[in-house]
């Protein structure tokens, strides 16, 4: 009985050590990930300092896709939101 208990304890300890080493391996992989560059717009693409002046949002004939080579999921969406206008979620289901 004692030998069986010691064998079970040894197996449990080896499994626990493997789990801990896997954690260490993951941490080491995450520390070696290449860092993203800071988010900076090129000087010729930066908006003027006083932008936005009114806060209106206008979308004309917007087409969106999940994948650049995939089919569009939104077709010809037109939207205009006035400054200081509140936009709420609607309960309507859009079908195309």
C-alpha positions in Angstrom: 0.0 0.0 0.0 2.8 2.4 0.9 4.6 1.7 -2.4 1.4 2.4 -4.4 0.8 5.7 -2.5 4.4 6.8 -3.2 4.0 5.9 -6.9 0.8 7.9 -7.1 2.4 10.9 -5.3 5.4 10.7 -7.7 3.1 10.6 -10.8 1.2 13.6 -9.5 4.4 15.5 -8.8 5.7 14.8 -12.3 2.4 15.9 -13.9 2.5 19.1 -11.8 6.1 19.8 -12.8 5.2 19.4 -16.5 2.3 21.9 -16.0 4.6 24.4 -14.4 7.3 24.0 -17.1 4.6 24.5 -19.8 3.7 27.8 -18.0 7.3 28.9 -18.0 7.6 28.0 -21.7 4.6 30.2 -22.5 5.9 33.1 -20.6 9.2 32.9 -22.4 7.4 32.8 -25.7 5.4 35.9 -24.9 8.5 37.8 -23.8 10.1 37.2 -27.2 7.1 38.4 -29.3 8.1 41.3 -31.6 6.7 44.5 -30.2 4.2 46.5 -32.3 5.4 49.9 -33.5 3.7 52.9 -31.9 0.5 54.1 -33.7 1.7 57.1 -35.6 0.2 58.6 -38.7 2.5 59.9 -41.4 2.7 63.7 -41.2 0.9 64.2 -44.5 -2.0 62.0 -43.3 -2.5 63.6 -39.9 -5.8 65.5 -39.3 -5.5 69.2 -38.6 -5.2 70.2 -34.9 -8.8 71.6 -34.7 -10.4 68.5 -36.2 -13.2 67.6 -35.7 -15.0 70.9 -35.9 -18.6 69.7 -35.7 -18.6 66.0 -34.9 -20.9 64.9 -37.7 -20.5 61.4 -39.2 -21.4 60.8 -42.9 -21.2 57.5 -44.8 -22.1 57.4 -48.4 -22.5 54.1 -50.3 -20.3 52.1 -47.8 -19.6 48.5 -48.6 -18.0 46.3 -46.0 -16.5 42.8 -46.1 -15.0 40.5 -43.5 -12.2 39.3 -45.8 -10.7 41.4 -48.6 -11.4 38.6 -51.1 -14.8 37.7 -49.6 -18.3 38.8 -50.5 -19.6 42.1 -49.1 -21.7 41.8 -46.0 -23.0 45.4 -46.2 -24.0 46.9 -49.5 -24.5 50.6 -50.2 -25.0 51.8 -46.6 -25.9 55.6 -46.3 -25.8 57.2 -42.9 -25.7 60.7 -41.5 -25.4 61.4 -37.8 -25.8 65.0 -36.8 -23.5 66.6 -34.2 -24.6 65.8 -30.6 -27.2 63.3 -31.9 -27.6 60.1 -29.9 -27.6 56.9 -31.8 -29.5 54.0 -30.2 -29.6 50.3 -31.1 -32.9 49.4 -32.8 -34.9 46.2 -32.4 -35.4 45.8 -36.2 -33.8 43.0 -38.0 -32.4 44.0 -41.4 -32.7 41.4 -44.1 -31.2 41.6 -47.6 
